Amino acid sequence: MSDDSTGLIHHPDGCPRCWWAGLDPVYVAYHDTEWGVPERDGRALYEKLILDGFQAGLSWITILRRREGFRRAFAGFEPEAIARFTQADVERLMQDTGIIRNRAKIVGTIAGARAFLAIEERGPGFSRFLWDFVEGQPIQGRATDRAGIATETEISRTISRALKTEGFSFCGPTIVHAFMQAVGMVNDHLAGCHRHAACAALGTSR
């Protein structure tokens, strides 16, 4: 492995990757198969938004390593099931070592499920609700080094305000921008990363 001044890491397989993936096999696999791939399934978008909220104050790899634990604890992130969670479920989850045991985030997950269902019931759905902010197409980043990658944007601030109005929590502009990068609403792979062109192509393949 070698790291250059742009933030690209050159791996033994010959592929240059964004710096943040490092050498951790779990992180590299996530970088190569998920991050930046346009996601349009509403349930999957809800799951990722919630997990990004749990990440607040932590590293993403901490959440990624516990993702299956979160899925088990939160009924596969099915909003219909989570919306029915009671105080007893909150207390149960506070004892679950497979997740991050933060009461406010657990309560926020339940509120977010109810907000998700309200959006689904009144219109074209949660996926359209989010993707309409970028006119249905991923924003294609062109950064050539890590200094060119934003941590928040005017769009992420707008989406953050909209989500909070709907009843979501732990969705500040920085969290929302990280979410947008992860679900391919923004293609923020560095221009020299081997995944940039692939994700760009996926963004125009609808």
C-alpha positions as CSV (number, residue, x, y, z in Angstrom):
1,M,0.0,0.0,0.0
2,S,1.1,3.5,-0.7
3,D,-0.6,6.8,0.1
4,D,-0.1,9.9,-2.1
5,S,-0.7,13.5,-1.4
6,T,-4.1,13.5,-3.0
7,G,-5.6,11.2,-0.4
8,L,-5.6,8.1,-2.7
9,I,-4.3,4.9,-1.3
10,H,-2.7,2.5,-3.8
11,H,-3.5,-1.0,-2.8
12,P,-1.6,-4.2,-3.6
13,D,-4.3,-5.2,-6.1
14,G,-3.4,-2.1,-8.2
15,C,-6.6,-0.2,-7.4
16,P,-6.3,3.4,-6.1
17,R,-9.0,4.0,-3.4
18,C,-10.2,6.9,-1.3
19,W,-8.0,7.4,1.8
20,W,-10.7,6.7,4.4
21,A,-11.1,3.0,3.5
22,G,-7.6,2.3,4.7
23,L,-6.7,-1.4,4.6
24,D,-9.4,-2.8,6.8
25,P,-11.1,-5.6,4.6
26,V,-14.5,-4.7,5.9
27,Y,-14.0,-1.0,5.1
28,V,-12.5,-1.7,1.7
29,A,-15.4,-4.0,0.8
30,Y,-17.9,-1.3,1.8
31,H,-15.9,1.3,-0.2
32,D,-15.9,-0.9,-3.3
33,T,-19.4,-2.3,-3.3
34,E,-21.7,0.2,-1.4
35,W,-20.4,3.7,-0.8
36,G,-21.4,6.0,-3.6
37,V,-23.8,3.5,-5.3
38,P,-27.1,5.2,-5.9
39,E,-29.7,3.7,-3.6
40,R,-33.4,4.3,-4.4
41,D,-35.1,1.8,-2.1
42,G,-36.9,3.7,0.6
43,R,-36.4,1.2,3.4
44,A,-32.6,1.0,2.7
45,L,-32.4,4.8,2.7
46,Y,-34.2,4.9,6.1
47,E,-31.7,2.3,7.5
48,K,-28.7,4.2,6.3
49,L,-30.0,7.5,7.6
50,I,-30.6,5.9,11.0
51,L,-27.2,4.3,11.1
52,D,-25.5,7.6,10.1
53,G,-27.3,9.2,13.1
54,F,-25.9,6.5,15.4
55,Q,-22.5,7.2,14.0
56,A,-22.5,10.8,15.4
57,G,-19.5,11.1,17.6
58,L,-18.1,7.8,16.5
59,S,-16.3,6.3,13.5
60,W,-18.3,4.7,10.7
61,I,-16.3,1.5,11.0
62,T,-17.7,1.1,14.5
63,I,-21.2,1.2,13.1
64,L,-20.3,-1.0,10.1
65,R,-19.0,-3.8,12.3
66,R,-22.2,-3.7,14.3
67,R,-24.6,-3.4,11.3
68,E,-26.0,-6.9,11.6
69,G,-26.5,-6.4,15.3
70,F,-28.5,-3.2,14.5
71,R,-30.5,-5.0,11.9
72,R,-31.4,-7.8,14.4
73,A,-32.3,-5.3,17.1
74,F,-34.3,-3.0,14.9
75,A,-36.5,-5.6,13.1
76,G,-34.5,-5.5,9.9
77,F,-35.1,-1.7,9.8
78,E,-38.6,-2.3,8.7
79,P,-40.3,1.1,9.5
80,E,-43.7,-0.5,10.0
81,A,-42.3,-2.7,12.8
82,I,-40.2,-0.1,14.4
83,A,-43.0,2.4,14.5
84,R,-44.8,0.0,16.9
85,F,-42.0,-0.2,19.3
86,T,-42.9,0.7,22.9
87,Q,-41.0,1.9,26.0
88,A,-40.4,-1.7,26.8
89,D,-38.6,-2.0,23.5
90,V,-36.5,1.0,24.3
91,E,-35.5,-0.6,27.6
92,R,-34.7,-3.9,25.8
93,L,-32.5,-2.1,23.3
94,M,-30.7,-0.2,26.0
95,Q,-29.5,-3.7,27.2
96,D,-28.4,-4.9,23.7
97,T,-24.7,-5.0,23.4
98,G,-24.9,-5.6,19.7
99,I,-25.8,-1.9,19.1
100,I,-24.7,1.5,20.3
101,R,-26.8,2.0,23.5
102,N,-27.8,5.6,23.3
103,R,-31.4,6.3,24.5
104,A,-31.9,9.5,22.5
105,K,-30.8,7.7,19.3
106,I,-33.0,4.7,20.0
107,V,-36.0,6.9,20.6
108,G,-35.1,8.9,17.5
109,T,-35.1,5.7,15.4
110,I,-38.7,5.0,16.4
111,A,-39.7,8.6,15.7
112,G,-38.0,8.4,12.4
113,A,-39.9,5.2,11.5
114,R,-43.2,7.0,12.2
115,A,-42.0,10.0,10.1
116,F,-41.0,7.6,7.3
117,L,-44.5,6.1,7.3
118,A,-46.1,9.5,7.2
119,I,-44.1,10.6,4.2
120,E,-44.9,7.3,2.5
121,E,-48.6,7.7,3.1
122,R,-49.0,11.2,1.8
123,G,-47.0,11.2,-1.4
124,P,-44.6,9.4,-3.7
125,G,-42.6,8.0,-0.9
126,F,-39.4,8.5,1.1
127,S,-37.1,7.8,-1.7
128,R,-38.6,10.4,-3.9
129,F,-38.8,12.8,-1.0
130,L,-35.0,12.6,-0.7
131,W,-34.0,12.3,-4.4
132,D,-36.1,15.2,-5.4
133,F,-33.6,17.5,-3.6
134,V,-31.1,16.6,-6.2
135,E,-33.6,16.4,-9.1
136,G,-33.5,12.7,-9.2
137,Q,-29.8,12.4,-10.3
138,P,-26.6,12.1,-8.3
139,I,-24.4,15.1,-8.0
140,Q,-21.1,14.2,-9.6
141,G,-18.1,15.3,-7.5
142,R,-14.9,16.1,-9.2
143,A,-12.5,16.5,-6.2
144,T,-8.9,15.4,-7.0
145,D,-7.8,15.5,-3.3
146,R,-9.3,15.1,0.1
147,A,-9.3,18.8,0.7
148,G,-11.9,19.1,-2.1
149,I,-14.4,16.9,-0.3
150,A,-17.0,19.0,1.5
151,T,-18.4,18.0,4.9
152,E,-21.7,19.8,4.3
153,T,-23.4,21.7,1.6
154,E,-26.3,24.0,1.0
155,I,-28.3,21.0,-0.2
156,S,-27.4,18.9,2.9
157,R,-28.5,21.9,5.1
158,T,-31.8,22.0,3.2
159,I,-32.4,18.3,3.5
160,S,-31.5,18.4,7.2
161,R,-34.1,21.1,7.9
162,A,-36.7,19.1,5.9
163,L,-36.0,15.9,7.8
164,K,-36.2,17.6,11.2
165,T,-39.5,19.2,10.2
166,E,-40.8,15.7,9.4
167,G,-39.8,14.4,12.8
168,F,-36.3,12.9,12.2
169,S,-33.5,13.6,14.6
170,F,-29.7,13.2,14.5
171,C,-29.8,14.4,11.0
172,G,-27.7,17.6,11.0
173,P,-26.1,18.9,7.8
174,T,-22.8,17.0,8.2
175,I,-24.6,13.7,9.0
176,V,-26.9,14.3,6.0
177,H,-24.0,15.0,3.7
178,A,-22.2,11.8,4.8
179,F,-25.5,10.0,4.1
180,M,-25.8,11.5,0.7
181,Q,-22.2,10.4,-0.1
182,A,-22.9,6.9,1.1
183,V,-26.2,6.4,-0.8
184,G,-24.9,7.9,-4.0
185,M,-26.9,11.1,-4.0
186,V,-23.4,12.6,-4.3
187,N,-20.5,10.8,-6.0
188,D,-17.7,11.9,-3.8
189,H,-15.2,9.2,-4.6
190,L,-12.0,11.1,-5.5
191,A,-11.6,11.5,-9.2
192,G,-8.6,9.2,-9.2
193,C,-10.3,6.4,-7.2
194,H,-11.2,3.3,-9.2
195,R,-14.8,3.6,-8.1
196,H,-15.5,7.1,-9.3
197,A,-16.2,6.3,-12.9
198,A,-18.2,3.2,-12.0
199,C,-20.5,5.1,-9.6
200,A,-20.8,7.9,-12.1
201,A,-22.0,5.4,-14.7
202,L,-24.5,3.9,-12.2
203,G,-25.9,7.4,-11.7
204,T,-26.8,7.8,-15.3
205,S,-28.2,4.2,-15.8
206,R,-31.8,4.8,-14.8
